[in-house]
Amino acid sequence: MTDFTLADLTRFTGAKRRSVQFWAEKKVILADRTTELAGSGTHRRFSRSEAVMACLLHPFAIRLKISVGELVDISAGIRRRLNEDPVARDIVEKAIEGRESYLFLTSTEPGVWGATFFEPDPTSPKAYEAVGVHAINLLHHEEIGKPGAVTM
């Protein structure tokens, strides 16, 4: 499948239909341009990348109750990372296949989020320790680890 409906995204994420619809209206997830403003009777369609985005964002929206404005900024950071970094895309694909992976979101100023994908070595007895070390390293990174930085 290469494109998905609102119903598909609702099923994949476990989010309420109205939540996914709201995300699309507010540009948290981006509908295909040919269906975005096509008028009544035309249902929005979403690319596989945007279906993945909805799946990545849902836990932040639900568990952390992050505002829609912040979700727009977070999705922009995730999109930027996935578009610029083939390793990040590879980690996401492995996660879809069931491999343990982590998404770290970092903000150093309001409205600006960075995304880092991390895949611990599954053969390492200290895999979980590596996840914690990675998060701490992000906070101490020369570019990211500025005063007020947040990592989640």
C-alpha positions as CSV (number, residue, x, y, z in Angstrom):
1,M,0.0,0.0,0.0
2,T,1.4,3.4,-0.9
3,D,-1.3,5.7,0.3
4,F,-3.7,5.6,3.3
5,T,-7.0,7.0,4.4
6,L,-7.9,8.7,7.6
7,A,-9.5,5.5,8.7
8,D,-6.2,3.6,8.0
9,L,-4.3,6.1,10.2
10,T,-6.8,5.8,12.9
11,R,-6.4,2.0,12.9
12,F,-2.6,2.1,12.8
13,T,-2.2,4.7,15.6
14,G,-5.1,3.8,17.8
15,A,-5.9,7.5,17.9
16,K,-9.4,8.8,17.8
17,R,-10.6,9.6,14.3
18,R,-11.3,13.2,15.3
19,S,-7.7,13.5,16.6
20,V,-6.2,12.3,13.3
21,Q,-8.5,14.6,11.4
22,F,-7.5,17.5,13.6
23,W,-3.8,16.7,13.0
24,A,-4.4,16.8,9.3
25,E,-6.3,20.1,9.5
26,K,-3.5,21.7,11.5
27,K,-0.7,20.3,9.4
28,V,0.7,18.0,12.0
29,I,0.5,15.3,9.4
30,L,0.4,16.3,5.7
31,A,-2.2,14.9,3.3
32,D,-1.4,14.4,-0.3
33,R,-1.8,17.8,-2.1
34,T,-4.2,16.4,-4.6
35,T,-6.6,15.5,-1.8
36,E,-5.9,18.2,0.8
37,L,-8.2,20.9,-0.6
38,A,-10.0,19.0,-3.3
39,G,-13.5,19.8,-2.0
40,S,-16.3,17.9,-0.5
41,G,-16.6,14.3,-1.3
42,T,-12.8,13.9,-1.7
43,H,-11.2,12.1,1.2
44,R,-7.7,12.9,2.3
45,R,-5.0,10.5,1.4
46,F,-1.7,10.2,3.2
47,S,1.6,8.8,2.1
48,R,3.4,6.0,3.9
49,S,5.8,8.6,5.4
50,E,2.9,10.5,6.9
51,A,1.3,7.3,8.2
52,V,4.6,6.6,10.0
53,M,4.6,10.2,11.2
54,A,1.2,9.7,12.8
55,C,2.3,6.6,14.5
56,L,5.4,8.4,15.9
57,L,3.4,11.4,17.1
58,H,0.5,9.6,18.7
59,P,2.3,8.6,22.0
60,F,3.5,12.2,22.5
61,A,0.0,13.6,21.9
62,I,-1.7,11.2,24.2
63,R,0.7,10.4,27.0
64,L,2.4,13.8,27.3
65,K,-0.7,15.9,26.2
66,I,1.5,18.0,23.9
67,S,-0.4,20.8,22.2
68,V,-1.2,20.7,18.5
69,G,1.2,23.7,17.9
70,E,4.0,21.8,19.5
71,L,3.1,18.7,17.5
72,V,3.5,20.7,14.3
73,D,7.0,21.7,15.4
74,I,7.9,18.2,16.4
75,S,6.6,16.7,13.2
76,A,8.7,19.3,11.2
77,G,11.8,18.2,13.2
78,I,11.1,14.5,12.6
79,R,10.5,15.1,8.9
80,R,13.7,17.1,8.6
81,R,15.7,14.2,10.2
82,L,14.1,11.6,8.0
83,N,14.6,13.6,4.8
84,E,18.2,14.3,5.6
85,D,19.4,11.1,7.2
86,P,19.2,7.7,5.5
87,V,20.4,6.0,8.7
88,A,17.3,7.5,10.5
89,R,15.0,6.2,7.8
90,D,16.7,2.8,8.1
91,I,16.1,2.7,11.8
92,V,12.5,3.6,11.4
93,E,12.1,0.8,8.8
94,K,13.7,-1.7,11.2
95,A,11.4,-0.5,14.0
96,I,8.4,-1.2,11.7
97,E,9.7,-4.7,11.3
98,G,9.8,-5.1,15.1
99,R,13.4,-4.1,16.0
100,E,13.8,-2.1,19.2
101,S,14.5,1.6,18.4
102,Y,14.1,4.9,20.1
103,L,13.2,8.4,19.0
104,F,14.7,11.2,21.0
105,L,13.2,14.7,20.6
106,T,15.3,17.6,21.6
107,S,14.4,21.3,21.9
108,T,16.7,24.1,22.7
109,E,14.3,26.9,22.0
110,P,10.5,27.3,21.7
111,G,9.2,26.0,18.4
112,V,12.4,24.2,17.3
113,W,12.6,20.5,17.7
114,G,15.3,18.1,16.6
115,A,14.9,14.3,16.2
116,T,17.4,11.6,16.7
117,F,16.7,7.9,16.1
118,F,18.7,5.4,18.0
119,E,19.0,1.7,17.7
120,P,20.7,-0.2,20.5
121,D,22.8,-3.2,19.8
122,P,20.4,-6.1,20.6
123,T,23.3,-8.4,21.4
124,S,24.7,-6.1,24.0
125,P,23.9,-7.0,27.6
126,K,24.0,-3.2,28.3
127,A,21.5,-2.2,25.6
128,Y,19.3,-0.2,27.9
129,E,22.3,1.5,29.5
130,A,23.3,2.6,25.9
131,V,19.9,4.3,25.5
132,G,20.4,6.3,28.7
133,V,23.9,7.3,27.7
134,H,22.6,8.4,24.3
135,A,20.0,10.6,25.9
136,I,22.6,12.1,28.3
137,N,25.0,12.7,25.4
138,L,22.3,14.6,23.5
139,L,21.9,17.0,26.4
140,H,25.6,17.6,26.5
141,H,26.1,17.9,22.7
142,E,27.8,21.1,21.6
143,E,24.9,22.1,19.4
144,I,21.9,20.6,21.2
145,G,22.9,20.7,24.8
146,K,22.3,24.4,25.4
147,P,20.8,25.7,28.7
148,G,17.1,24.9,28.7
149,A,17.4,21.9,26.4
150,V,14.8,19.2,26.7
151,T,15.1,15.6,25.6
152,M,12.3,13.1,25.7
